Amino acid sequence: MRSYSADLTPPWKKQAPAPEVPADPGLVVEEPGTGFCGAVIRCEAGTVTLEDRFGKHRVFPLEPRGFLLEGRVVTLVRP
């Protein structure tokens, strides 16, 4: 008898894990949910703070596949 995986997602729909990128100060990323684009100014436990070109700060959670770097989906991690 053949056993099946609990994950029934077809293989062509599964996404490869996003590359992990250290959230170094000065790194410019975009948060796709809001479109906010800015440079990393602070990275704390579970959050990253971005500053846009006008000096506005926004805090976002560090989530897998949470940011765009040069148009590519990445996961930011603490440096």
Phi, psi and omega in degrees: 000138182270132176262145182249151176289152177291337178272109182261017177293130178300144184303328182284349178259351180285138181262139175291149179298142179287143178296145178272132181234129177296136180276067180286144177305135180097343179293128181262123180224167176239139174265110190293334181295324181250343184081005181290128181238130180191175180268143176293128175244339180204142176226115180242180181303107175084356180221159174226139178253128179248148176237124180277181185291347178263001179089006179282134180256142174221142180252132181232150176287147175277103182239151175300139179058036189265350187219161174249132176236112183053040177084356180256141178286130179223164172250119177280138177232158178297138181290000000 
